[in-house]
Amino acid sequence: MLGYQKGKQVRWYEDGEMGIILWTTNRGSVGVEWGSGEYGEYNYEVDELLKLVD
């Protein structure tokens, strides 16, 4: 979870889609707006699903 902050770009591991982190919680949830316009909330094994983009 370290490094996941609002406004950071992420990449979905499976298909490479890019997104922006909208929010994070102290319980480990991350909200993402994807390039396709869809939104997602992830709170289980986030590090295996998302990769931070520099």
Secondary structure per residue as TSV (DSSP state, phi and psi in degrees):
chain	resnum	aa	ss	phi	psi
A	1	M	-	360.0	-16.3
A	2	L	T	-62.3	129.9
A	3	G	T	99.2	-14.2
A	4	Y	-	-78.6	109.4
A	5	Q	-	-135.0	152.8
A	6	K	T	-53.6	134.3
A	7	G	T	91.5	-12.5
A	8	K	-	-75.8	146.7
A	9	Q	E	-86.8	143.0
A	10	V	E	-131.3	160.0
A	11	R	E	-125.3	134.7
A	12	W	E	-75.8	127.3
A	13	Y	T	-59.7	-40.6
A	14	E	T	-67.2	-49.2
A	15	D	T	-121.1	0.7
A	16	G	-	80.1	6.1
A	17	E	-	-62.4	140.1
A	18	M	E	-95.2	147.6
A	19	G	E	-149.8	172.5
A	20	I	E	-121.2	135.0
A	21	I	E	-73.1	124.3
A	22	L	E	-90.6	-34.2
A	23	W	E	-163.7	161.0
A	24	T	E	-136.4	159.2
A	25	T	-	-123.5	163.9
A	26	N	T	-74.8	-3.6
A	27	R	T	-97.5	1.9
A	28	G	S	98.7	4.7
A	29	S	-	-80.6	145.4
A	30	V	E	-131.2	130.2
A	31	G	E	-103.9	132.4
A	32	V	E	-129.4	136.8
A	33	E	E	-102.1	121.8
A	34	W	E	-88.6	158.7
A	35	G	T	-57.2	-25.9
A	36	S	T	-76.9	-7.3
A	37	G	S	95.2	-6.3
A	38	E	-	-81.4	158.0
A	39	Y	E	-118.0	149.7
A	40	G	E	-145.2	149.5
A	41	E	E	-120.0	128.9
A	42	Y	E	-126.4	129.5
A	43	N	-	-140.0	13.0
A	44	Y	S	-133.3	118.3
A	45	E	S	51.1	48.6
A	46	V	H	-54.9	-39.4
A	47	D	H	-63.8	-21.4
A	48	E	H	-87.6	-14.1
A	49	L	H	-102.8	-38.2
A	50	L	E	-119.8	147.7
A	51	K	E	-124.8	129.0
A	52	L	E	-68.2	140.7
A	53	V	-	-108.0	134.2
A	54	D	-	-74.3	360.0
